[in-house]
């Protein structure tokens, strides 16, 4: 679980390698997802992965 600073923030999640689920949605290598109006993100590995999470204003 990744806590964002405030629920009114935005985030970008980028899967560099491997596969994960982001709040139940599968993401594979090179997939990205925009997230808004959430106070936390739930990332679960489907396989070994490297994921970048950008906390945006």
Secondary structure in CASP SS format (residue, H / E / C, confidence):
PFRMAT SS
TARGET T0000
AUTHOR 0000-0000-0000
METHOD secondary structure of the structure
MODEL  1
X C 1.00
X E 1.00
X E 1.00
X C 1.00
X C 1.00
X C 1.00
X C 1.00
X C 1.00
X C 1.00
X E 1.00
X E 1.00
X E 1.00
X E 1.00
X E 1.00
X E 1.00
X E 1.00
X E 1.00
X E 1.00
X E 1.00
X E 1.00
X E 1.00
X E 1.00
X C 1.00
X C 1.00
X E 1.00
X E 1.00
X E 1.00
X E 1.00
X C 1.00
X C 1.00
X C 1.00
X E 1.00
X E 1.00
X E 1.00
X E 1.00
X E 1.00
X C 1.00
X C 1.00
X C 1.00
X E 1.00
X E 1.00
X C 1.00
X E 1.00
X E 1.00
X E 1.00
X E 1.00
X E 1.00
X E 1.00
X E 1.00
X E 1.00
X E 1.00
X E 1.00
X E 1.00
X E 1.00
X E 1.00
X E 1.00
X C 1.00
END
